[in-house]
């Protein structure tokens, strides 16, 4: 019985889940930022390539 009560009161699993959710949110934000930056860099390099080809 004491083991079951101790298991119910244990919150370490909840903390691990919270850290996992935070890591997932940061990952999604980083992927979004890198995608936007990649598109801008592609446009910039295309512009430079076009300017050098003249």
mmCIF file of the N, C-alpha and C atoms, coordinates in Angstrom:
data_MODEL
# 
_entry.id   MODEL 
# 
loop_
_atom_site.group_PDB 
_atom_site.id 
_atom_site.type_symbol 
_atom_site.label_atom_id 
_atom_site.label_alt_id 
_atom_site.label_comp_id 
_atom_site.label_asym_id 
_atom_site.label_entity_id 
_atom_site.label_seq_id 
_atom_site.pdbx_PDB_ins_code 
_atom_site.Cartn_x 
_atom_site.Cartn_y 
_atom_site.Cartn_z 
_atom_site.occupancy 
_atom_site.B_iso_or_equiv 
_atom_site.pdbx_formal_charge 
_atom_site.auth_seq_id 
_atom_site.auth_comp_id 
_atom_site.auth_asym_id 
_atom_site.auth_atom_id 
_atom_site.pdbx_PDB_model_num 
ATOM 1   N N  . UNK A 1 1  ? 0.828  -1.198 0.000   1.00 0.00 ? 1  UNK A N  1 
ATOM 2   C CA . UNK A 1 1  ? 0.000  0.000  0.000   1.00 0.00 ? 1  UNK A CA 1 
ATOM 3   C C  . UNK A 1 1  ? 0.864  1.250  0.000   1.00 0.00 ? 1  UNK A C  1 
ATOM 4   N N  . UNK A 1 2  ? 1.936  1.262  0.802   1.00 0.00 ? 2  UNK A N  1 
ATOM 5   C CA . UNK A 1 2  ? 2.814  2.431  0.855   1.00 0.00 ? 2  UNK A CA 1 
ATOM 6   C C  . UNK A 1 2  ? 3.474  2.671  -0.506  1.00 0.00 ? 2  UNK A C  1 
ATOM 7   N N  . UNK A 1 3  ? 3.786  1.598  -1.191  1.00 0.00 ? 3  UNK A N  1 
ATOM 8   C CA . UNK A 1 3  ? 4.413  1.739  -2.506  1.00 0.00 ? 3  UNK A CA 1 
ATOM 9   C C  . UNK A 1 3  ? 3.455  2.405  -3.488  1.00 0.00 ? 3  UNK A C  1 
ATOM 10  N N  . UNK A 1 4  ? 2.183  2.043  -3.456  1.00 0.00 ? 4  UNK A N  1 
ATOM 11  C CA . UNK A 1 4  ? 1.197  2.642  -4.346  1.00 0.00 ? 4  UNK A CA 1 
ATOM 12  C C  . UNK A 1 4  ? 1.012  4.123  -4.037  1.00 0.00 ? 4  UNK A C  1 
ATOM 13  N N  . UNK A 1 5  ? 0.968  4.480  -2.780  1.00 0.00 ? 5  UNK A N  1 
ATOM 14  C CA . UNK A 1 5  ? 0.805  5.891  -2.392  1.00 0.00 ? 5  UNK A CA 1 
ATOM 15  C C  . UNK A 1 5  ? 2.027  6.693  -2.822  1.00 0.00 ? 5  UNK A C  1 
ATOM 16  N N  . UNK A 1 6  ? 3.202  6.119  -2.621  1.00 0.00 ? 6  UNK A N  1 
ATOM 17  C CA . UNK A 1 6  ? 4.437  6.801  -3.020  1.00 0.00 ? 6  UNK A CA 1 
ATOM 18  C C  . UNK A 1 6  ? 4.469  6.983  -4.544  1.00 0.00 ? 6  UNK A C  1 
ATOM 19  N N  . UNK A 1 7  ? 3.987  5.986  -5.278  1.00 0.00 ? 7  UNK A N  1 
ATOM 20  C CA . UNK A 1 7  ? 3.945  6.068  -6.739  1.00 0.00 ? 7  UNK A CA 1 
ATOM 21  C C  . UNK A 1 7  ? 2.996  7.172  -7.198  1.00 0.00 ? 7  UNK A C  1 
ATOM 22  N N  . UNK A 1 8  ? 1.862  7.312  -6.552  1.00 0.00 ? 8  UNK A N  1 
ATOM 23  C CA . UNK A 1 8  ? 0.879  8.337  -6.918  1.00 0.00 ? 8  UNK A CA 1 
ATOM 24  C C  . UNK A 1 8  ? 1.409  9.736  -6.614  1.00 0.00 ? 8  UNK A C  1 
ATOM 25  N N  . UNK A 1 9  ? 2.140  9.878  -5.511  1.00 0.00 ? 9  UNK A N  1 
ATOM 26  C CA . UNK A 1 9  ? 2.660  11.196 -5.128  1.00 0.00 ? 9  UNK A CA 1 
ATOM 27  C C  . UNK A 1 9  ? 3.911  11.584 -5.909  1.00 0.00 ? 9  UNK A C  1 
ATOM 28  N N  . UNK A 1 10 ? 4.556  10.631 -6.567  1.00 0.00 ? 10 UNK A N  1 
ATOM 29  C CA . UNK A 1 10 ? 5.791  10.894 -7.307  1.00 0.00 ? 10 UNK A CA 1 
ATOM 30  C C  . UNK A 1 10 ? 5.484  11.770 -8.523  1.00 0.00 ? 10 UNK A C  1 
ATOM 31  N N  . UNK A 1 11 ? 6.161  12.909 -8.643  1.00 0.00 ? 11 UNK A N  1 
ATOM 32  C CA . UNK A 1 11 ? 5.915  13.836 -9.748  1.00 0.00 ? 11 UNK A CA 1 
ATOM 33  C C  . UNK A 1 11 ? 7.094  13.933 -10.705 1.00 0.00 ? 11 UNK A C  1 
ATOM 34  N N  . UNK A 1 12 ? 8.054  13.037 -10.591 1.00 0.00 ? 12 UNK A N  1 
ATOM 35  C CA . UNK A 1 12 ? 9.212  13.104 -11.478 1.00 0.00 ? 12 UNK A CA 1 
ATOM 36  C C  . UNK A 1 12 ? 8.817  12.884 -12.932 1.00 0.00 ? 12 UNK A C  1 
ATOM 37  N N  . UNK A 1 13 ? 7.882  12.009 -13.186 1.00 0.00 ? 13 UNK A N  1 
ATOM 38  C CA . UNK A 1 13 ? 7.428  11.768 -14.551 1.00 0.00 ? 13 UNK A CA 1 
ATOM 39  C C  . UNK A 1 13 ? 6.789  13.001 -15.163 1.00 0.00 ? 13 UNK A C  1 
ATOM 40  N N  . UNK A 1 14 ? 6.020  13.723 -14.364 1.00 0.00 ? 14 UNK A N  1 
ATOM 41  C CA . UNK A 1 14 ? 5.381  14.948 -14.855 1.00 0.00 ? 14 UNK A CA 1 
ATOM 42  C C  . UNK A 1 14 ? 6.433  15.982 -15.224 1.00 0.00 ? 14 UNK A C  1 
ATOM 43  N N  . UNK A 1 15 ? 7.480  16.081 -14.450 1.00 0.00 ? 15 UNK A N  1 
ATOM 44  C CA . UNK A 1 15 ? 8.553  17.028 -14.745 1.00 0.00 ? 15 UNK A CA 1 
ATOM 45  C C  . UNK A 1 15 ? 9.240  16.655 -16.054 1.00 0.00 ? 15 UNK A C  1 
ATOM 46  N N  . UNK A 1 16 ? 9.478  15.375 -16.262 1.00 0.00 ? 16 UNK A N  1 
ATOM 47  C CA . UNK A 1 16 ? 10.111 14.931 -17.499 1.00 0.00 ? 16 UNK A CA 1 
ATOM 48  C C  . UNK A 1 16 ? 9.229  15.250 -18.705 1.00 0.00 ? 16 UNK A C  1 
ATOM 49  N N  . UNK A 1 17 ? 7.937  15.081 -18.563 1.00 0.00 ? 17 UNK A N  1 
ATOM 50  C CA . UNK A 1 17 ? 7.013  15.400 -19.652 1.00 0.00 ? 17 UNK A CA 1 
ATOM 51  C C  . UNK A 1 17 ? 7.035  16.901 -19.936 1.00 0.00 ? 17 UNK A C  1 
ATOM 52  N N  . UNK A 1 18 ? 7.071  17.714 -18.908 1.00 0.00 ? 18 UNK A N  1 
ATOM 53  C CA . UNK A 1 18 ? 7.124  19.167 -19.105 1.00 0.00 ? 18 UNK A CA 1 
ATOM 54  C C  . UNK A 1 18 ? 8.394  19.567 -19.845 1.00 0.00 ? 18 UNK A C  1 
ATOM 55  N N  . UNK A 1 19 ? 9.531  18.988 -19.456 1.00 0.00 ? 19 UNK A N  1 
ATOM 56  C CA . UNK A 1 19 ? 10.778 19.287 -20.155 1.00 0.00 ? 19 UNK A CA 1 
ATOM 57  C C  . UNK A 1 19 ? 10.702 18.829 -21.606 1.00 0.00 ? 19 UNK A C  1 
ATOM 58  N N  . UNK A 1 20 ? 10.065 17.711 -21.850 1.00 0.00 ? 20 UNK A N  1 
ATOM 59  C CA . UNK A 1 20 ? 9.902  17.231 -23.217 1.00 0.00 ? 20 UNK A CA 1 
ATOM 60  C C  . UNK A 1 20 ? 9.058  18.170 -24.052 1.00 0.00 ? 20 UNK A C  1 
ATOM 61  N N  . UNK A 1 21 ? 7.987  18.687 -23.466 1.00 0.00 ? 21 UNK A N  1 
ATOM 62  C CA . UNK A 1 21 ? 7.131  19.638 -24.186 1.00 0.00 ? 21 UNK A CA 1 
ATOM 63  C C  . UNK A 1 21 ? 7.865  20.943 -24.474 1.00 0.00 ? 21 UNK A C  1 
ATOM 64  N N  . UNK A 1 22 ? 8.647  21.409 -23.531 1.00 0.00 ? 22 UNK A N  1 
ATOM 65  C CA . UNK A 1 22 ? 9.428  22.633 -23.742 1.00 0.00 ? 22 UNK A CA 1 
ATOM 66  C C  . UNK A 1 22 ? 10.446 22.412 -24.862 1.00 0.00 ? 22 UNK A C  1 
ATOM 67  N N  . UNK A 1 23 ? 11.124 21.274 -24.845 1.00 0.00 ? 23 UNK A N  1 
ATOM 68  C CA . UNK A 1 23 ? 12.100 20.970 -25.893 1.00 0.00 ? 23 UNK A CA 1 
ATOM 69  C C  . UNK A 1 23 ? 11.427 20.888 -27.260 1.00 0.00 ? 23 UNK A C  1 
ATOM 70  N N  . UNK A 1 24 ? 10.239 20.300 -27.317 1.00 0.00 ? 24 UNK A N  1 
ATOM 71  C CA . UNK A 1 24 ? 9.513  20.214 -28.589 1.00 0.00 ? 24 UNK A CA 1 
ATOM 72  C C  . UNK A 1 24 ? 9.128  21.592 -29.096 1.00 0.00 ? 24 UNK A C  1 
ATOM 73  N N  . UNK A 1 25 ? 8.679  22.464 -28.209 1.00 0.00 ? 25 UNK A N  1 
ATOM 74  C CA . UNK A 1 25 ? 8.302  23.823 -28.602 1.00 0.00 ? 25 UNK A CA 1 
ATOM 75  C C  . UNK A 1 25 ? 9.511  24.592 -29.123 1.00 0.00 ? 25 UNK A C  1 
ATOM 76  N N  . UNK A 1 26 ? 10.632 24.467 -28.449 1.00 0.00 ? 26 UNK A N  1 
ATOM 77  C CA . UNK A 1 26 ? 11.855 25.141 -28.901 1.00 0.00 ? 26 UNK A CA 1 
ATOM 78  C C  . UNK A 1 26 ? 12.277 24.600 -30.263 1.00 0.00 ? 26 UNK A C  1 
ATOM 79  N N  . UNK A 1 27 ? 12.148 23.296 -30.461 1.00 0.00 ? 27 UNK A N  1 
ATOM 80  C CA . UNK A 1 27 ? 12.518 22.690 -31.740 1.00 0.00 ? 27 UNK A CA 1 
ATOM 81  C C  . UNK A 1 27 ? 11.644 23.214 -32.879 1.00 0.00 ? 27 UNK A C  1 
ATOM 82  N N  . UNK A 1 28 ? 10.354 23.307 -32.629 1.00 0.00 ? 28 UNK A N  1 
ATOM 83  C CA . UNK A 1 28 ? 9.438  23.819 -33.665 1.00 0.00 ? 28 UNK A CA 1 
ATOM 84  C C  . UNK A 1 28 ? 9.771  25.272 -33.998 1.00 0.00 ? 28 UNK A C  1 
ATOM 85  N N  . UNK A 1 29 ? 10.055 26.077 -32.994 1.00 0.00 ? 29 UNK A N  1 
ATOM 86  C CA . UNK A 1 29 ? 10.410 27.478 -33.231 1.00 0.00 ? 29 UNK A CA 1 
ATOM 87  C C  . UNK A 1 29 ? 11.726 27.581 -34.004 1.00 0.00 ? 29 UNK A C  1 
ATOM 88  N N  . UNK A 1 30 ? 12.703 26.748 -33.653 1.00 0.00 ? 30 UNK A N  1 
ATOM 89  C CA . UNK A 1 30 ? 13.995 26.775 -34.341 1.00 0.00 ? 30 UNK A CA 1 
ATOM 90  C C  . UNK A 1 30 ? 13.846 26.351 -35.799 1.00 0.00 ? 30 UNK A C  1 
ATOM 91  N N  . UNK A 1 31 ? 13.046 25.327 -36.054 1.00 0.00 ? 31 UNK A N  1 
ATOM 92  C CA . UNK A 1 31 ? 12.837 24.874 -37.432 1.00 0.00 ? 31 UNK A CA 1 
ATOM 93  C C  . UNK A 1 31 ? 12.166 25.974 -38.256 1.00 0.00 ? 31 UNK A C  1 
ATOM 94  N N  . UNK A 1 32 ? 11.197 26.640 -37.675 1.00 0.00 ? 32 UNK A N  1 
ATOM 95  C CA . UNK A 1 32 ? 10.532 27.740 -38.373 1.00 0.00 ? 32 UNK A CA 1 
ATOM 96  C C  . UNK A 1 32 ? 11.490 28.874 -38.693 1.00 0.00 ? 32 UNK A C  1 
ATOM 97  N N  . UNK A 1 33 ? 12.319 29.230 -37.736 1.00 0.00 ? 33 UNK A N  1 
ATOM 98  C CA . UNK A 1 33 ? 13.279 30.317 -37.948 1.00 0.00 ? 33 UNK A CA 1 
ATOM 99  C C  . UNK A 1 33 ? 14.315 29.938 -39.001 1.00 0.00 ? 33 UNK A C  1 
ATOM 100 N N  . UNK A 1 34 ? 14.795 28.703 -38.944 1.00 0.00 ? 34 UNK A N  1 
ATOM 101 C CA . UNK A 1 34 ? 15.803 28.266 -39.913 1.00 0.00 ? 34 UNK A CA 1 
ATOM 102 C C  . UNK A 1 34 ? 15.225 28.175 -41.320 1.00 0.00 ? 34 UNK A C  1 
ATOM 103 N N  . UNK A 1 35 ? 13.979 27.782 -41.429 1.00 0.00 ? 35 UNK A N  1 
ATOM 104 C CA . UNK A 1 35 ? 13.329 27.721 -42.738 1.00 0.00 ? 35 UNK A CA 1 
ATOM 105 C C  . UNK A 1 35 ? 13.211 29.115 -43.343 1.00 0.00 ? 35 UNK A C  1 
ATOM 106 N N  . UNK A 1 36 ? 12.784 30.075 -42.541 1.00 0.00 ? 36 UNK A N  1 
ATOM 107 C CA . UNK A 1 36 ? 12.659 31.449 -43.025 1.00 0.00 ? 36 UNK A CA 1 
ATOM 108 C C  . UNK A 1 36 ? 14.021 32.016 -43.406 1.00 0.00 ? 36 UNK A C  1 
ATOM 109 N N  . UNK A 1 37 ? 15.026 31.763 -42.589 1.00 0.00 ? 37 UNK A N  1 
ATOM 110 C CA . UNK A 1 37 ? 16.374 32.255 -42.867 1.00 0.00 ? 37 UNK A CA 1 
ATOM 111 C C  . UNK A 1 37 ? 16.928 31.597 -44.127 1.00 0.00 ? 37 UNK A C  1 
ATOM 112 N N  . UNK A 1 38 ? 16.673 30.317 -44.299 1.00 0.00 ? 38 UNK A N  1 
ATOM 113 C CA . UNK A 1 38 ? 17.147 29.606 -45.491 1.00 0.00 ? 38 UNK A CA 1 
ATOM 114 C C  . UNK A 1 38 ? 16.554 30.179 -46.758 1.00 0.00 ? 38 UNK A C  1 
ATOM 115 N N  . UNK A 1 39 ? 15.281 30.526 -46.724 1.00 0.00 ? 39 UNK A N  1 
ATOM 116 C CA . UNK A 1 39 ? 14.626 31.121 -47.889 1.00 0.00 ? 39 UNK A CA 1 
ATOM 117 C C  . UNK A 1 39 ? 15.238 32.477 -48.217 1.00 0.00 ? 39 UNK A C  1 
ATOM 118 N N  . UNK A 1 40 ? 15.497 33.269 -47.192 1.00 0.00 ? 40 UNK A N  1 
ATOM 119 C CA . UNK A 1 40 ? 16.098 34.588 -47.411 1.00 0.00 ? 40 UNK A CA 1 
ATOM 120 C C  . UNK A 1 40 ? 17.515 34.456 -47.966 1.00 0.00 ? 40 UNK A C  1 
ATOM 121 N N  . UNK A 1 41 ? 18.279 33.484 -47.439 1.00 0.00 ? 41 UNK A N  1 
ATOM 122 C CA . UNK A 1 41 ? 19.643 33.284 -47.929 1.00 0.00 ? 41 UNK A CA 1 
ATOM 123 C C  . UNK A 1 41 ? 19.636 32.813 -49.384 1.00 0.00 ? 41 UNK A C  1 
ATOM 124 N N  . UNK A 1 42 ? 18.707 31.965 -49.714 1.00 0.00 ? 42 UNK A N  1 
ATOM 125 C CA . UNK A 1 42 ? 18.605 31.489 -51.097 1.00 0.00 ? 42 UNK A CA 1 
ATOM 126 C C  . UNK A 1 42 ? 18.337 32.654 -52.042 1.00 0.00 ? 42 UNK A C  1 
ATOM 127 N N  . UNK A 1 43 ? 17.439 33.523 -51.652 1.00 0.00 ? 43 UNK A N  1 
ATOM 128 C CA . UNK A 1 43 ? 17.127 34.703 -52.462 1.00 0.00 ? 43 UNK A CA 1 
ATOM 129 C C  . UNK A 1 43 ? 18.352 35.607 -52.591 1.00 0.00 ? 43 UNK A C  1 
ATOM 130 N N  . UNK A 1 44 ? 19.061 35.810 -51.496 1.00 0.00 ? 44 UNK A N  1 
ATOM 131 C CA . UNK A 1 44 ? 20.252 36.659 -51.512 1.00 0.00 ? 44 UNK A CA 1 
ATOM 132 C C  . UNK A 1 44 ? 21.321 36.085 -52.441 1.00 0.00 ? 44 UNK A C  1 
ATOM 133 N N  . UNK A 1 45 ? 21.592 34.792 -52.347 1.00 0.00 ? 45 UNK A N  1 
ATOM 134 C CA . UNK A 1 45 ? 22.613 34.176 -53.192 1.00 0.00 ? 45 UNK A CA 1 
ATOM 135 C C  . UNK A 1 45 ? 22.210 34.204 -54.667 1.00 0.00 ? 45 UNK A C  1 
ATOM 136 N N  . UNK A 1 46 ? 20.924 34.063 -54.944 1.00 0.00 ? 46 UNK A N  1 
ATOM 137 C CA . UNK A 1 46 ? 20.450 34.157 -56.335 1.00 0.00 ? 46 UNK A CA 1 
ATOM 138 C C  . UNK A 1 46 ? 20.680 35.564 -56.865 1.00 0.00 ? 46 UNK A C  1 
ATOM 139 N N  . UNK A 1 47 ? 20.414 36.571 -56.044 1.00 0.00 ? 47 UNK A N  1 
ATOM 140 C CA . UNK A 1 47 ? 20.641 37.959 -56.449 1.00 0.00 ? 47 UNK A CA 1 
ATOM 141 C C  . UNK A 1 47 ? 22.118 38.218 -56.709 1.00 0.00 ? 47 UNK A C  1 
ATOM 142 N N  . UNK A 1 48 ? 22.980 37.721 -55.829 1.00 0.00 ? 48 UNK A N  1 
ATOM 143 C CA . UNK A 1 48 ? 24.438 37.916 -56.009 1.00 0.00 ? 48 UNK A CA 1 
ATOM 144 C C  . UNK A 1 48 ? 24.902 37.191 -57.270 1.00 0.00 ? 48 UNK A C  1 
ATOM 145 N N  . UNK A 1 49 ? 24.424 35.983 -57.486 1.00 0.00 ? 49 UNK A N  1 
ATOM 146 C CA . UNK A 1 49 ? 24.795 35.201 -58.670 1.00 0.00 ? 49 UNK A CA 1 
ATOM 147 C C  . UNK A 1 49 ? 24.399 35.934 -59.952 1.00 0.00 ? 49 UNK A C  1 
ATOM 148 N N  . UNK A 1 50 ? 23.189 36.500 -59.945 1.00 0.00 ? 50 UNK A N  1 
ATOM 149 C CA . UNK A 1 50 ? 22.700 37.231 -61.106 1.00 0.00 ? 50 UNK A CA 1 
ATOM 150 C C  . UNK A 1 50 ? 23.540 38.481 -61.343 1.00 0.00 ? 50 UNK A C  1 
ATOM 151 N N  . UNK A 1 51 ? 23.910 39.170 -60.275 1.00 0.00 ? 51 UNK A N  1 
ATOM 152 C CA . UNK A 1 51 ? 24.711 40.391 -60.405 1.00 0.00 ? 51 UNK A CA 1 
ATOM 153 C C  . UNK A 1 51 ? 26.115 40.082 -60.929 1.00 0.00 ? 51 UNK A C  1 
ATOM 154 N N  . UNK A 1 52 ? 26.683 38.971 -60.495 1.00 0.00 ? 52 UNK A N  1 
ATOM 155 C CA . UNK A 1 52 ? 28.030 38.618 -60.936 1.00 0.00 ? 52 UNK A CA 1 
ATOM 156 C C  . UNK A 1 52 ? 28.042 38.111 -62.374 1.00 0.00 ? 52 UNK A C  1 
ATOM 157 N N  . UNK A 1 53 ? 26.936 37.579 -62.841 1.00 0.00 ? 53 UNK A N  1 
ATOM 158 C CA . UNK A 1 53 ? 26.873 37.042 -64.195 1.00 0.00 ? 53 UNK A CA 1 
ATOM 159 C C  . UNK A 1 53 ? 26.790 38.133 -65.268 1.00 0.00 ? 53 UNK A C  1 
ATOM 160 N N  . UNK A 1 54 ? 26.504 39.350 -64.895 1.00 0.00 ? 54 UNK A N  1 
ATOM 161 C CA . UNK A 1 54 ? 26.369 40.433 -65.876 1.00 0.00 ? 54 UNK A CA 1 
ATOM 162 C C  . UNK A 1 54 ? 27.667 40.837 -66.459 1.00 0.00 ? 54 UNK A C  1 
# 
